Amino acid sequence: MNYLIIGEQCTDVFVYGRCDRLSPEAPVPVFEPLETKINVGMAGNVSANLHAIHKSANNTDYYIWEMLSDLTEMIKTRYVDKKSNHIFLRVDTGTKVSKRAIVGRYLKEKIMDSDVIIVSDYNKGFIDQDFIPELRKYAYDKPIFLDSKSKLTEQILEAVDFVKLNEPESKEIKFDLYEKMKNKIITTLGGRGAMYEEIIYETKEVQTIDVSGAGDTFVAGLVYEYMKSGDIKKAIKFANKQASIVVTKRGVSTI
């Protein structure tokens, strides 16, 4: 199985520490850093989870091509209480990333060599509105999965096979367009699971420690199982299971 992942990635930094007192200068907690963990987030986390799922299944017959933004352009730093996992503050450096001319000869070659395409659009400037309809021209009948935080148009939804949205994002789609395209829209509902064609696929209840990156894990699980079975409902159930694993871990984690 060959995957092509296109989109924006970031560097996730988790600074774990403790807060035992308030500042004498102002009524704010004093944070004492104890350890720092760094990993790849967003589209890079989708890729990391695909690797982890294949490793867990002892399946080494795959390859992942990545066309991603520069890791140094966006850094998300979270300051977290080590004992409770409470996030005191998140500092984002670089809220927009550079655009690239990503439709070119290299991309066309990778599309031809891939079995499935994943577009991870965090609306940070790497992908524009015309890209996905243009991508479909070269992908022909290869499945395109979209995880998007950009505004979705009818042209974009027509160009993809499935789009993963969270609940607030799903509600932003106009009713008529949603009804027309609902066979392509998968809505994640947090601890309640995911919804597809008005049916809720529940997930087992777990002790949630950190939801950071769980959506990326869901996408990785969804694509992996769909390409394996060809059954989107089975893929949603598998994706729910993978997401329920990572939310029991600290930070942005893989299964």
VOVEX-289166 format. One record per residue: residue in one letter; x, y, z of N, C-alpha, C, O in turn. Coordinates in steps of 0.001 Angstrom, whole numbers. Layout:
N
 r      nX      nY      nZ     caX     caY     caZ      cX      cY      cZ      oX      oY      oZ
 A       X       Y       Z       X       Y       Z       X       Y       Z       X       Y       Z
...
! end
This chain:
255
 r      nX      nY      nZ     caX     caY     caZ      cX      cY      cZ      oX      oY      oZ
 M     839   -1188       0       0       0       0     881    1248       0    1768    1383     842
 N     641    2142    -927    1392    3393   -1019     481    4579    -706    -570    4745   -1324
 Y     892    5391     250     125    6558     667     829    7832     197    2057    7891     155
 L      51    8834    -150     581   10169    -413    -119   11127     543   -1344   11250     511
 I     650   11808    1395      98   12756    2355     526   14162    1956    1714   14440    1788
 I    -453   15041    1809    -197   16428    1421    -794   17338    2493   -1942   17149    2894
 G     -23   18325    2960    -621   19244    3919     374   19944    4815    1576   19971    4553
 E    -162   20509    5879     616   21319    6802    1005   20505    8037     205   19743    8579
 Q    2224   20685    8454    2688   20026    9662    3263   21077   10608    3536   22210   10210
 C    3439   20686   11844    3999   21601   12835    4924   20821   13760    4980   19592   13723
 T    5635   21554   14577    6402   20964   15666    5612   21165   16948    5337   22297   17348
 D    5250   20068   17586    4531   20129   18866    5540   20013   20008    6307   19053   20082
 V    5526   20997   20888    6419   21014   22042    5567   20986   23309    4695   21834   23497
 F    5820   20016   24166    5127   19917   25455    6140   20131   26566    7040   19315   26764
 V    5989   21221   27281    6855   21512   28418    6084   21119   29683    5126   21787   30071
 Y    6516   20036   30311    5849   19552   31521    6555   20106   32759    7783   20121   32837
 G    5761   20555   33713    6348   21123   34913    5361   21113   36063    4408   20333   36077
 R    5599   21984   37020    4708   22048   38174    4478   23502   38580    5296   24383   38314
 C    3350   23717   39224    2984   25031   39748    2592   24865   41207    1540   24307   41518
 D    3441   25352   42090    3191   25188   43518    2856   26494   44222    2531   26498   45410
 R    2937   27627   43478    2706   28901   44149    2274   29962   43145    2406   29783   41934
 L    1764   31047   43659    1415   32201   42836    2549   33223   42876    3298   33309   43848
 S    2651   33977   41817    3673   35021   41757    3344   36135   42737    2182   36521   42863
 P    4369   36668   43449    4138   37812   44344    3898   39112   43561    3441   40113   44114
 E    4219   39068   42259    4102   40276   41438    2711   40445   40836    2279   41559   40543
 A    2005   39302   40655     677   39325   40050     -21   38015   40399     654   37026   40687
 P   -1368   37980   40382   -2086   36740   40743   -2055   35711   39615   -3093   35362   39053
 V    -866   35235   39293    -683   34230   38243     191   33109   38788    1037   33355   39647
 P      -1   31858   38297     830   30756   38783    2256   30849   38264    2500   31314   37151
 V    3174   30407   39075    4584   30328   38675    4838   28910   38169    4664   27940   38908
 F    5249   28796   36912    5454   27489   36273    6931   27126   36314    7781   27906   35884
 E    7234   25939   36831    8609   25440   36899    8780   24288   35904    8267   23197   36153
 P    9481   24495   34790    9661   23426   33787   10493   22273   34353   11483   22485   35053
 L   10063   21038   34031   10781   19855   34484   11306   19019   33319   12416   18492   33383
 E   10507   18896   32252   10951   18135   31080   10211   18618   29842    9114   19169   29929
 T   10828   18402   28692   10256   18837   27419   10207   17668   26437   11177   16926   26285
 K    9065   17518   25777    8916   16493   24744    8529   17167   23436    7683   18062   23409
 I    9164   16722   22342    8959   17341   21033    8582   16255   20023    9202   15192   19986
 N    7571   16526   19211    7198   15588   18156    6550   16337   16996    6268   17531   17089
 V    6325   15627   15922    5713   16213   14725    4199   16173   14862    3634   15168   15295
 G    3539   17276   14490    2092   17344   14605    1401   17578   13273    2048   17728   12236
 M      68   17605   13319    -801   17862   12168    -594   16787   11087    -698   15599   11393
 A    -309   17162    9857    -154   16155    8803     995   15198    9105     939   14020    8749
 G    2032   15704    9757    3136   14836   10156    2705   13792   11161    3258   12693   11198
 N    1712   14131   11984    1183   13185   12960     319   12119   12281     275   10978   12741
 V    -362   12476   11202   -1096   11477   10412    -117   10426    9893    -366    9223    9980
 S     997   10906    9353    2018   10002    8838    2583    9115    9947    2743    7909    9758
 A    2887    9710   11105    3444    8943   12221    2476    7864   12683    2898    6761   13033
 N    1181    8172   12687     187    7183   13112      -3    6085   12079    -254    4937   12445
 L     110    6408   10810      55    5363    9776    1207    4379    9962    1021    3166    9874
 H    2394    4915   10219    3540    4050   10497    3256    3166   11721    3539    1968   11709
 A    2696    3769   12774    2435    3033   14018    1380    1946   13819    1502     852   14371
 I     343    2244   13031    -708    1255   12783    -155      74   11998    -454   -1078   12312
 H     639     351   10994    1254    -734   10224    2180   -1569   11107    2209   -2795   11006
 K    2934    -894   11968    3840   -1621   12864    3044   -2495   13819    3415   -3643   14064
 S    1943   -1958   14365    1104   -2718   15290     502   -3951   14620     339   -4996   15250
 A     173   -3815   13327    -417   -4928   12574     647   -5842   11980     330   -6818   11301
 N    1918   -5516   12242    3041   -6273   11677    2961   -6315   10152    3267   -7326    9520
 N    2542   -5188    9586    2390   -5056    8137    3451   -4094    7623    3360   -2887    7850
 T    4439   -4611    6945    5542   -3779    6471    5457   -3481    4978    6348   -2842    4418
 D    4391   -3940    4337    4242   -3765    2892    3528   -2448    2592    2365   -2446    2188
 Y    4229   -1326    2792    3630     -21    2549    4736    1017    2350    5903     777    2662
 Y    4337    2169    1826    5271    3289    1693    4478    4579    1814    3350    4666    1329
 I    5062    5584    2459    4398    6869    2634    5243    7977    2009    6385    8207    2410
 W    4661    8663    1016    5279    9867     467    4648   11068    1140    3443   11088    1389
 E    5464   12070    1436    4966   13268    2111    5295   14513    1295    6426   14697     843
 M    4287   15364    1116    4491   16704     563    3920   17669    1597    2747   18037    1547
 L    4784   18071    2540    4327   18808    3716    5042   20144    3840    6095   20358    3240
 S    4455   21039    4629    5078   22324    4895    6333   22136    5746    6568   21065    6306
 D    7122   23185    5829    8365   23158    6606    8043   23075    8096    7242   23857    8609
 L    8664   22133    8780    8421   21958   10223    8773   23195   11040    8171   23442   12085
 T    9737   23968   10572   10203   25114   11355    9265   26317   11251    9417   27288   11992
 E    8295   26256   10332    7427   27409   10130    6349   27539   11204    5856   28638   11454
 M    5981   26435   11837    4927   26477   12841    5312   25635   14044    5589   24443   13914
 I    5329   26257   15211    5670   25564   16449    4571   25844   17475    4245   26998   17750
 K    4009   24778   18034    2993   24905   19072    3607   24436   20394    3954   23265   20545
 T    3734   25351   21337    4349   25026   22621    3296   25074   23714    2643   26098   23916
 R    3138   23969   24412    2165   23874   25508    2906   23737   26831    3871   22981   26946
 Y    2440   24475   27816    2997   24398   29164    1990   23637   30021     873   24100   30249
 V    2407   22460   30493    1466   21495   31072    1891   21094   32481    3061   20806   32733
 D     916   21080   33396    1187   20563   34735    1411   19063   34648     529   18332   34197
 K    2564   18600   35069    2926   17193   34900    2006   16270   35690    1718   15162   35240
 K    1549   16695   36835     732   15830   37689    -697   15690   37168   -1214   14576   37083
 S   -1334   16791   36823   -2745   16765   36420   -2954   16757   34923   -4056   16470   34455
 N   -1902   17070   34150   -1955   17230   32697   -2786   18448   32290   -3230   18536   31145
 H   -2994   19362   33191   -3694   20614   32884   -2780   21512   32060   -1629   21742   32431
 I   -3301   22024   30930   -2517   22919   30085   -2718   24352   30572   -3832   24874   30535
 F   -1643   24981   31026   -1709   26359   31502   -1722   27353   30350   -2409   28373   30405
 L    -956   27049   29306    -793   28017   28227    -319   27308   26966     478   26371   27029
 R    -819   27766   25815    -275   27310   24531     195   28517   23761    -542   29493   23616
 V    1423   28461   23263    2014   29550   22496    2282   29049   21084    3039   28097   20895
 D    1662   29688   20087    1852   29312   18688    2778   30302   18005    2545   31511   18033
 T    3824   29783   17397    4754   30595   16615    4561   30272   15138    4738   29126   14724
 G    4201   31270   14347    3979   31050   12922    2589   30509   12661    2419   29299   12509
 T    1591   31375   12605     215   30930   12388    -105   30719   10917   -1173   30208   10581
 K     808   31107   10043     650   30863    8607    1939   30265    8063    3030   30578    8538
 V    1803   29397    7058    2983   28785    6453    3062   29198    4991    2100   29729    4435
 S    4204   28955    4376    4443   29375    3000    3677   28507    2009    3567   27292    2179
 K    3150   29153     973    2525   28399    -108    3604   27789    -980    4703   28327   -1114
 R    3264   26647   -1571    4185   26005   -2505    3434   25639   -3774    2233   25371   -3745
 A    4147   25632   -4872    3543   25167   -6119    3565   23645   -6098    4447   23018   -6685
 I    2576   23052   -5410    2640   21615   -5154    1994   20778   -6244    2040   19549   -6191
 V    1386   21435   -7239     929   20671   -8404    1989   20826   -9474    2100   21876  -10106
 G    2746   19805   -9669    3820   19833  -10643    4188   18426  -11052    3489   17468  -10723
 R    5283   18308  -11767    5684   16996  -12270    5941   16010  -11140    5548   14846  -11228
 Y    6603   16474  -10072    6907   15575   -8950    5623   15052   -8323    5507   13860   -8038
 L    4655   15948   -8108    3395   15539   -7497    2657   14548   -8394    2113   13558   -7905
 K    2633   14803   -9682    1942   13904  -10606    2554   12508  -10561    1840   11506  -10607
 E    3870   12451  -10470    4548   11156  -10386    4158   10429   -9103    3917    9222   -9123
 K    4096   11159   -7986    3749   10531   -6714    2286   10084   -6695    1953    9066   -6089
 I    1425   10835   -7351      22   10428   -7461     -71    9114   -8226    -810    8211   -7833
 M     669    9013   -9301     650    7791  -10112    1149    6592   -9317     670    5475   -9509
 D    2112    6819   -8423    2703    5729   -7653    1922    5400   -6386    2237    4423   -5705
 S     902    6206   -6057     171    6034   -4807   -1150    5310   -5023   -1729    5331   -6109
 D   -1606    4667   -3952   -2915    4003   -3979   -4000    4884   -3378   -5178    4715   -3693
 V   -3617    5824   -2514   -4581    6686   -1838   -3900    8003   -1486   -2693    8045   -1250
 I   -4685    9077   -1452   -4156   10409   -1174   -4861   10971      55   -6087   10925     151
 I   -4083   11500     988   -4616   12140    2190   -4218   13608    2151   -3038   13937    2032
 V   -5215   14493    2254   -4945   15932    2301   -5305   16426    3699   -6452   16325    4134
 S   -4313   16957    4383   -4502   17472    5740   -4378   18988    5692   -3275   19533    5730
 D   -5526   19665    5608   -5570   21115    5424   -5983   21788    6727   -7151   21757    7113
 Y   -5013   22394    7395   -5283   23098    8647   -5554   24586    8438   -5594   25358    9396
 N   -5740   24980    7181   -6067   26372    6833   -4983   27339    7304   -5273   28403    7852
 K   -3730   26946    7078   -2598   27779    7474   -1876   28377    6264    -805   28965    6412
 G   -2458   28230    5067   -1900   28883    3895   -1180   27989    2912    -817   28438    1824
 F    -964   26729    3269    -211   25824    2393   -1045   25365    1203    -517   25177     107
 I   -2354   25184    1418   -3251   24672     380   -4322   25717      95   -4935   26242    1025
 D   -4554   26024   -1180   -5602   26982   -1524   -6856   26266   -2014   -6853   25046   -2183
 Q   -7913   27015   -2238   -9219   26458   -2561   -9236   25711   -3895  -10055   24815   -4096
 D   -8343   26076   -4793   -8344   25446   -6122   -7559   24142   -6158   -7652   23385   -7124
 F   -6783   23878   -5106   -5857   22748   -5174   -6556   21398   -5269   -6186   20573   -6105
 I   -7555   21160   -4433   -8161   19827   -4374   -8920   19474   -5653   -8765   18358   -6148
 P   -9745   20388   -6218  -10338   20060   -7529   -9285   19781   -8597   -9486   18925   -9459
 E   -8158   20503   -8546   -7080   20262   -9498   -6411   18912   -9242   -6023   18209  -10174
 L   -6285   18565   -7958   -5693   17285   -7584   -6505   16127   -8161   -5937   15130   -8608
 R   -7820   16259   -8151   -8685   15188   -8663   -8410   14903  -10140   -8563   13765  -10583
 K   -8013   15904  -10897   -7741   15699  -12326   -6630   14680  -12539   -6651   13909  -13498
 Y   -5661   14689  -11628   -4510   13799  -11770   -4689   12492  -11003   -4044   11491  -11314
 A   -5565   12505  -10005   -5765   11308   -9185   -6687   10293   -9853   -6689    9119   -9484
 Y   -7467   10739  -10830   -8423    9870  -11518   -9339    9199  -10494  -10051    9893   -9769
 D   -9337    7871  -10417  -10271    7185   -9517   -9632    6797   -8187  -10214    6018   -7432
 K   -8451    7324   -7888   -7813    6986   -6606   -8509    7726   -5467   -8838    8904   -5608
 P   -8738    7043   -4329   -9444    7687   -3218   -8675    8897   -2686   -7454    8865   -2530
 I   -9428    9964   -2412   -8881   11157   -1766   -9614   11369    -450  -10836   11513    -426
 F   -8865   11386     638   -9412   11674    1965   -8975   13079    2361   -7802   13431    2236
 L   -9918   13875    2837   -9625   15252    3225   -9959   15474    4694  -11045   15129    5160
 D   -9005   16057    5413   -9243   16549    6773   -9060   18050    6693   -7940   18531    6527
 S  -10152   18798    6810  -10082   20215    6464  -10616   21129    7545  -11626   20844    8188
 K   -9906   22251    7731  -10392   23330    8563  -10684   24568    7725  -10988   25633    8262
 S  -10591   24422    6411  -10935   25510    5493  -12419   25435    5143  -13081   24434    5418
 K  -12929   26492    4541  -14318   26502    4095  -14486   25510    2958  -13708   25517    2003
 L  -15494   24658    3054  -15712   23622    2047  -16753   24077    1037  -17851   24501    1398
 T  -16388   23981    -228  -17299   24321   -1314  -17813   23040   -1957  -17303   21951   -1695
 E  -18823   23184   -2796  -19354   22023   -3502  -18290   21411   -4409  -18223   20192   -4562
 Q  -17451   22271   -5015  -16399   21780   -5906  -15380   20929   -5145  -14910   19914   -5660
 I  -15043   21339   -3929  -14095   20574   -3118  -14708   19240   -2709  -14056   18202   -2825
 L  -15941   19252   -2237  -16591   18020   -1799  -16802   17058   -2961  -16720   15843   -2780
 E  -17071   17580   -4138  -17222   16713   -5309  -15901   16037   -5662  -15894   14932   -6205
 A  -14779   16700   -5353  -13462   16198   -5765  -12916   15123   -4843  -12018   14376   -5233
 V  -13447   15028   -3610  -12907   14055   -2649  -13870   12887   -2485  -15038   12956   -2870
 D  -13346   11814   -1902  -14195   10657   -1599  -14801   10778    -210  -15978   10483      -5
 F  -13969   11223     757  -14449   11396    2124  -13754   12598    2751  -12589   12878    2471
 V  -14495   13303    3607  -13923   14411    4363  -14213   14178    5843  -15338   13852    6221
 K  -13188   14349    6675  -13345   14216    8126  -13427   15608    8729  -12551   16446    8514
 L  -14506   15848    9496  -14694   17122   10162  -15007   16874   11635  -15469   15794   12002
 N  -14753   17880   12482  -15268   17778   13834  -16672   18381   13858  -17142   18910   12851
 E  -17326   18301   14992  -18742   18701   15054  -18970   20177   14705  -19855   20468   13901
 P  -18216   21113   15270  -18440   22525   14893  -18185   22775   13407  -18920   23534   12775
 E  -17149   22144   12842  -16859   22321   11414  -17986   21789   10549  -18335   22394    9536
 S  -18554   20662   10943  -19638   20062   10188  -20868   20967   10163  -21573   21036    9156
 K  -21120   21655   11265  -22295   22530   11363  -22153   23791   10527  -23140   24486   10288
 E  -20937   24096   10079  -20723   25283    9256  -21120   25064    7800  -21264   26029    7050
 I  -21301   23801    7386  -21703   23516    6012  -23190   23811    5857  -24001   23427    6700
 K  -23536   24489    4781  -24940   24808    4541  -25760   23530    4420  -25291   22518    3900
 F  -27000   23599    4915  -27844   22410    5006  -28012   21712    3657  -27882   20490    3575
 D  -28296   22467    2609  -28520   21868    1285  -27271   21144     786  -27358   20055     220
 L  -26119   21756    1001  -24866   21143     563  -24563   19900    1397  -24103   18888     868
 Y  -24821   19980    2700  -24601   18822    3567  -25474   17646    3133  -24998   16514    3045
 E  -26752   17916    2862  -27665   16854    2452  -27221   16223    1136  -27352   15015     942
 K  -26703   17037     247  -26264   16539   -1056  -24999   15692    -949  -24809   14747   -1715
 M  -24132   16040       8  -22812   15418      99  -22621   14569    1357  -21493   14182    1662
 K  -23693   14272    2091  -23530   13620    3388  -22930   12225    3304  -22433   11708    4305
 N  -22967   11606    2128  -22339   10291    1976  -20815   10394    1955  -20116    9381    1945
 K  -20302   11640    1947  -18852   11845    1964  -18351   12420    3283  -17143   12474    3513
 I  -19260   12848    4148  -18881   13601    5346  -18890   12707    6588  -19912   12112    6930
 I  -17756   12624    7247  -17619   11889    8504  -17331   12907    9597  -16351   13648    9523
 T  -18185   12939   10604  -18060   13925   11674  -17629   13251   12968  -18319   12366   13473
 T  -16486   13672   13505  -16042   13127   14788  -16744   13876   15915  -16946   15088   15842
 L  -17109   13136   16952  -17922   13680   18044  -17217   13575   19391  -17870   13518   20433
 G  -15903   13549   19374  -15160   13443   20623  -15391   12088   21279  -15275   11049   20630
 G  -15714   12104   22559  -15910   10872   23309  -17142   10082   22903  -17318    8941   23332
 R  -18005   10684   22071  -19211    9983   21618  -18966    9135   20372  -19824    8340   19989
 G  -17807    9294   19736  -17506    8503   18550  -17514    9340   17288  -16899   10406   17250
 A  -18209    8871   16241  -18254    9573   14958  -19602    9335   14295  -20261    8329   14556
 M  -20013   10272   13428  -21293   10152   12741  -21079   10116   11233  -20277   10870   10683
 Y  -21817    9220   10578  -21769    9113    9123  -23162    8764    8622  -23755    7774    9052
 E  -23678    9576    7717  -25022    9402    7172  -26061    9264    8286  -26910    8372    8265
 E  -25968   10175    9257  -26921   10298   10368  -26836    9147   11376  -27636    9091   12311
 I  -25894    8244   11203  -25714    7138   12144  -24478    7424   13000  -23409    7742   12480
 I  -24642    7306   14319  -23520    7524   15232  -22840    6190   15528  -23474    5234   15975
 Y  -21547    6151   15270  -20735    4968   15580  -20017    5263   16891  -19046    6019   16930
 E  -20507    4659   17948  -19995    4956   19281  -18631    4332   19511  -18274    3326   18899
 T  -17885    4946   20398  -16586    4418   20790  -16634    4034   22261  -17445    4561   23023
 K  -15778    3132   22647  -15817    2706   24052  -15326    3827   24959  -14461    4619   24586
 E  -15887    3872   26134  -15535    4917   27095  -14170    4627   27702  -13912    3528   28192
 V  -13301    5633   27661  -11959    5491   28222  -11665    6711   29090  -12369    7719   29024
 Q  -10619    6605   29901  -10181    7751   30689   -9344    8663   29796   -8216    8326   29434
 T   -9899    9812   29448   -9226   10732   28533   -8201   11566   29287   -8522   12235   30270
 I   -6972   11514   28814   -5893   12293   29414   -5550   13502   28550   -5337   14600   29065
 D   -5496   13295   27230   -5123   14387   26324   -5697   14096   24940   -5446   13032   24374
 V   -6463   15035   24396   -7074   14837   23072   -6214   15412   21957   -6602   15344   20791
 S   -5061   15974   22282   -4195   16570   21263   -3819   15538   20202   -3286   14476   20521
 G   -4097   15856   18948   -3701   14979   17844   -4610   13801   17599   -4333   12993   16712
 A   -5705   13672   18364   -6582   12507   18197   -7250   12484   16816   -7501   11415   16259
 G   -7535   13669   16271   -8137   13736   14942   -7217   13193   13867   -7672   12554   12918
 D   -5920   13445   14011   -4938   12916   13060   -4887   11394   13134   -4783   10716   12112
 T   -4960   10867   14353   -4971    9419   14530   -6217    8815   13898   -6148    7761   13267
 F   -7366    9486   14067   -8614    9012   13465   -8463    8917   11949   -8860    7920   11347
 V   -7893    9946   11333   -7715    9943    9876   -6818    8791    9437   -7126    8092    8472
 A   -5716    8597   10144   -4799    7505    9803   -5498    6157    9881   -5366    5334    8975
 G   -6244    5925   10963   -6973    4669   11115   -8046    4498   10065   -8242    3401    9542
 L   -8743    5582    9753   -9814    5554    8751   -9275    5125    7386   -9835    4246    6731
 V   -8189    5756    6973   -7625    5464    5652   -7043    4053    5610   -7241    3315    4644
 Y   -6327    3692    6664   -5715    2357    6702   -6772    1269    6527   -6625     392    5675
 E   -7833    1321    7328   -8834     255    7297   -9669     305    6014  -10059    -738    5490
 Y   -9944    1500    5512  -10725    1586    4277   -9962     973    3106  -10540     268    2279
 M   -8667    1246    3044   -7867     689    1955   -7691    -815    2121   -7444   -1525    1145
 K   -7814   -1293    3329   -7703   -2725    3594   -9004   -3460    3283   -8980   -4538    2690
 S  -10148   -2880    3683  -11428   -3591    3587  -12373   -3035    2533  -13253   -3752    2055
 G  -12204   -1762    2160  -13126   -1134    1221  -14469    -787    1840  -15408    -442    1122
 D  -14578    -873    3162  -15832    -658    3874  -15684     570    4777  -14978     515    5785
 I  -16344    1677    4423  -16156    2908    5180  -16728    2804    6592  -16193    3417    7515
 K  -17788    2051    6775  -18367    1903    8114  -17413    1123    9025  -17230    1472   10192
 K  -16822      85    8487  -15825    -675    9241  -14613     201    9542  -14008     105   10610
 A  -14268    1062    8573  -13122    1958    8751  -13378    2971    9861  -12463    3296   10618
 I  -14610    3478    9971  -14947    4425   11031  -14809    3765   12400  -14283    4368   13336
 K  -15274    2547   12509  -15162    1825   13780  -13702    1607   14152  -13328    1748   15316
 F  -12884    1267   13174  -11454    1065   13430  -10801    2386   13828   -9977    2425   14742
 A  -11171    3471   13140  -10608    4790   13456  -10987    5221   14860  -10166    5789   15580
 N  -12229    4953   15256  -12659    5250   16630  -11768    4536   17642  -11358    5116   18647
 K  -11481    3278   17359  -10665    2476   18267   -9266    3066   18404   -8730    3145   19509
 Q   -8674    3481   17283   -7321    4050   17336   -7308    5365   18100   -6399    5619   18890
 A   -8318    6207   17864   -8384    7488   18564   -8584    7287   20059   -8055    8052   20865
 S   -9349    6256   20438   -9585    6000   21861   -8314    5540   22570   -8209    5645   23792
 I   -7352    5032   21806   -6074    4630   22393   -5217    5853   22703   -4659    5963   23795
 V   -5114    6781   21735   -4185    7902   21912   -4671    8913   22936   -3850    9599   23545
 V   -5986    9030   23147   -6453   10014   24132   -6149    9586   25566   -6306   10378   26495
 T   -5717    8345   25751   -5320    7883   27088   -3849    8170   27359   -3336    7839   28428
 K   -3165    8785   26390   -1746    9092   26530   -1527   10597   26620   -2388   11385   26231
 R    -379   10981   27132     -33   12400   27216     439   12924   25863    1064   12200   25088
 G     133   14189   25589     666   14863   24425      94   14347   23126    -936   13674   23099
 V     794   14683   22029     434   14181   20705    1125   12853   20531    2344   12797   20370
 S     346   11769   20563     928   10431   20600     435    9595   19430    -560    9927   18786
 T    1148    8501   19163     676    7507   18215     152    6313   19017     352    6231   20229
 I    -509    5404   18337   -1094    4249   19037       8    3366   19601    -278    2344   20224
! end
